[in-house]
Amino acid sequence: LEELTGDIEEMKRLVDGVTREGVVKVLRRAMVEAEKRVKVLAEELKPKPEVVLNDSVVYKRLGKYSWYEGAGCVKVDCDLPNLKNAEDVQCKITKNGFDFRAMAVPNTVTQKPENFRLTFERLFSSIDETKSTLTRKDEKFVLKLVKLDKSEEWKSLDDSEKKRLEEHQQLAASGASTQELLANMFMNADDKTKEDLKRAAYEGQLKREGKA
């Protein structure tokens, strides 16, 4: 920010000493762009107000959400019917997780207000909470979680997949047998992966028995 401000002051001095109109126009355009960038940076550097979450009500878990990776960030779509009519929406973002809450959301059938919550205490990896944001978009709220390591690919939204991989690597490094490694993979796998492992084991057995 200081460097940009210094560039603007230098360009102002150059404008005062330049007589060619074309050069003056180029410098003025550069000054305008630099001033816009200064405003954006100043806004980003402003300390965010502390979010005080409402713990005096009962929450249902927000079941309808999705997440996907963007450029240097992860986006989480928080979506449910009538969310746009929520009277109060809060979101506390830390370097390790977030806590999204929507209160007084009208039920689609009874129209009675309900409270919803989506929280992850441990994300797949650390984020820059100062640049991460919550915005309303059409019928949903979008959480933009800015990665600290922008090149890292997230395997899951929480850190469960990372923990499983680390445990498996530690087991492999300890000299565990192939059977033990496969058993560990099966124990920690999701339902689809378990079915794939069962199928692979069965097909392997058929090959060994000469039946495949």
N, C-alpha and C positions, 0 to 999 in steps of 0.2 A: 504493500500500500504506500509506504514512504517512497519507494523507488518510482512508482507511477506518478505520485504527486510531484516528485522532483523532475520527472520527464516533462510534465505539463508546464512547470515553471520555466524550464529550459526552452520549450517550444514557444512560449510567450515571448521570451527574450529574442529568439530567432526571428519571430514575426515582426517585431519592432525594427529589426535591422535589415529586413529583406524588402527589395523594391519590386521584384518581378511578381506580377499578379498570380501567375500559375503556381509558383512556389508557395506564395501566401495561402492559396486555396488548399494545397496539399497539407500544409502545416495545420491549418484550421480544422480540416477534416480529421487529422490525426489527433488533435487536441480534443475534439468532440468525442471520439471513440475512447480515448484515454479517460476522459471525465466520466463517461458512462461506466467504464470498468471500475473506476474508483468508487462510484455509488454502489455497484453490485458488491464489491469486496467489503465496503463499509457495512452494508446490510448483513452480510454473512458473518462478519466479526462481532456484530452486536450480541451481547449475552442474551440467551433465550430465557424467558421468565420460567421460574420453577413451576412444574405441573403438580398440582395437589390433587391426587386421585380421591374419588368418592368411595369410601369403604363402608358407607352406612346402608347400602342397598345390596340385594341378592342378584347375582349375575348368572346368566346361562352362558355356556361356551358358544362362541360364534363358530358355527359349523361350516358355513360356506365362505371359504377363502381360497385363494390360489397365490402362488408365488412364481416368479421367473427372473432370470438374470438380464440386466440391462448393461449399458456401457459403464463399467466400474461401479455398478450398484446392483442391489437386489430389490425388486418391487413386490409388494404384497397387496393384493386386492382384497379388501374387506367388503363383502357384499351380502345383503339379505333384503327381502322385501320390506319396503317402507323405511329403509335406513335413512333415506333422504329427509324423512320427517322426524328424525331423532332430535329431541329437544337439547340434548347435551352430549357432546362427543369429546373425549379426552384421550391423550396418548402420551405416555412417558417413554422416552427413548434414552437408553444408556449405551455405553460402548459394547455391552455384551448382549443386550436384549431389548424388548419393548413390551409395553402393556397398553393395549388399545381397549377402550370402553365406550360403549354407546348406550345411553340411558333414555328411557321413555320412548322406545320404538313401538309404534302401534302394531299389534298383532293383526295379521292379514285377515283373520276370520272374526275375532271378537273385538278387534280395535283396542283391546286393553293394552296399556303400556308394559313393555318388557325391557329388561336390561341385558346387554350382551357384552362379552369380554373375550379377547384373544390375546394371550400372553405367552411370550417365550423368554425365559430367564437366561438361557444360554443359546445364542445363535451359533450357526456353523463356524463363524469366525468373527473377529472384532470389527466394529464399524466406527465411522466418524459421526458421533451423535450430534456434533455442532452443525453438520451439513445435511443430516438426514431430516426428512420432512414428512408431514401428513397433509394431503390435499384432497378436496372433494372433487370427484370427476363423475359426472352424470349420476348414475344410481348407486355409486359406491365411493368408498374412501380408499385412497392409494397411499401406502407407506413406501417411501423411497429411502432405502437403507444404503448409505454410501460406504463402500468397502474401504478398509484401511489398506489391504493388499488388493489392488484393483485387478491384478492378473490371476488371482486365485479363483478357481472354479468351485462353486458350492455344490456339494453332493446332496444336501438336504437343508431345510430351513433351520433346524436346530442342530446341535452338535452330536447327535446320536450316531450318525453315520461316520463322523470323524473318530469318535471314541471306538467304534467297532473296528475300524481300520487300524487304529493304533494298537488295540489289544491283539489283533491278528498278527501284526508285524512283530510285536513283542514275543508272542508265542512262537513265531517262526524263528526269531533270533535265539530263542532259548533251546533250540534243537528239537522241537516237537516233530513227531512223525507225520507223514502225509495223512494218515488216518485221523490223527488228532487235529490237524489243521482243517480237514474237511468237516469233522464233527463240530468244530468251533464255528466255521462258516455257516453250517446248517442251523446251529442253535441261535445265531444272531441274525439270520436272514429273515426277510419278509415272506409272506405266503407264496408269492409268485416265484421268488428265488428258491424257496424250499421245494416247490414242485419241479423246477428245472433241475435241481440237484438230484432229486429222487429219480427223475427220468434218465439223467446222465449215468447214475449209478446202476440203474436197471439195464440200460443199453450196454454199459461196460461189462456187466455180468454175463449178458447174452453172448457178447463177443468172446469172452474168456471161455465160455462153454461151447463155443462154435455153433451157436444157434442163430446168430445174427447174419 
